[in-house]
Amino acid sequence: MWVRRGLEAEPGGSLSHHTGLEELLLFFPETLAIVSDTGEPQGELTIEVQKGKYKDNQGILTHCLMVHAFSRGFLDKSLCGSSLLGYLSNDLELMEQHSHEFIKFPILPMERKMSILKQDDQMVVTRSVKEGEETKTGVSVFPCESLKGFVSSIANLVLLRVMAWRQSVPSGARFLALDTEGKLCYCTYQSLGFQTIQVGHQQAEMFIVEQTIHSEEGIPFSCQFYLLSDGHLAKRVQVGSPGCCIITKMPLLREEDVFEPPPKFDKKPLVWEEDLELYSKFLNRKEQLRLSHTSYLRQHPEAQALISDFLLFLLLRRPDDVVAFAAEHFGPFATLRPPIPALRSSHRPSPFRPLEEEEEEEEEEVEEEGEEEEEEEVEVEVEEEEEEKEYYYADDYDVDEDNVEESDYVYDQESDYVNDQESDYDYDYDYDDHYYEESVIYDDEIEENEENDDNDQG
């Protein structure tokens, strides 16, 4: 038996290519009513696809697609139902699946269970059938290498939504599948075209896909799926069954968002002279600048004088290099500015600081330099005064040599104070007036002078 594996029937055949928009639009629940051939309601079918997480035997947690479908109804007035739960990878590879079907007939109730679990490199299928009190079980093991392109029951529900979005079916697609007995077989998909059906009070166009499971022992099992453009299942018909599943209310169709490119506007030349508003603003601004310039020159007449002098010298000398001449002419004015630092790059203004802060910093630097110069001048003056205090000259004192008596002698002494016991000399030093005065007085002469004064008075 020749089987197309995976989606090889389609160019690029892998569902991993259908991620993104299609994957996001696959996650939604839907509910269909189960009706008989006469249109009487018999139950309902619910299908839901959502994002989930799966934890394998080794405890590894991975992101996956979780599919849950269940139905409840009546068959010949007997309660029946089914449930389907499983986990898929983004490539629709099966991780785990559990199915359960039952019919509670009064005489012989029937129940069927099937579990498919991936263990290491094998797929283990466990099946049990219960009829009345009798139960039959069976286990089948398939290598994962032999199950490439296997489409499980839950993968079929997701694959139908992808086909509905694409409005196409892979040509000649054949996949591996399991029949109702849990044996490996193959299934095929075929497009039956489009059909318009009535849903409530609205009519909608349906894309019809037929799936057929070809069992080696039994007869083929076929189902027809009527799909809306956004992946919703509108109708499900099992070939040979009198009943069907159909939606009773038209769902709100989800459409693919179409992002329109931004509009492109041709650039039109702006002739502002012809625009009255712009031309009026231009004239007003021009007048404001003229008045501002005139006011500034009036407040700073030296600026006009500097420019006039420069132009006068320029026209008189007519140099070849005007820039060099300007630098030479205005060079003396640069002495009034602080010296440029040697490492100018280290003082570059930061682009993240406002100009006001930079001007304040420059003013502070100029003030600091001025204070340093004043301190240096004060230190120099203090040193000069101290040097003058250390030296004394005889010319600083006015002495009348003609009126000096023999008893008066003036000496220049280098020491501050001298007291010689052998000679009767007294030295007086005045620290406040910063000079010293020497007085030499003989005791005998003092007594004689006092006697002469007394005689003269007598």
Order of alpha helices (4+ residues) and beta strands (2+ residues): alpha-beta-beta-beta-beta-beta-beta-beta-beta-alpha-beta-beta-beta-beta-beta-beta-alpha-alpha-alpha-alpha-beta-beta-alpha
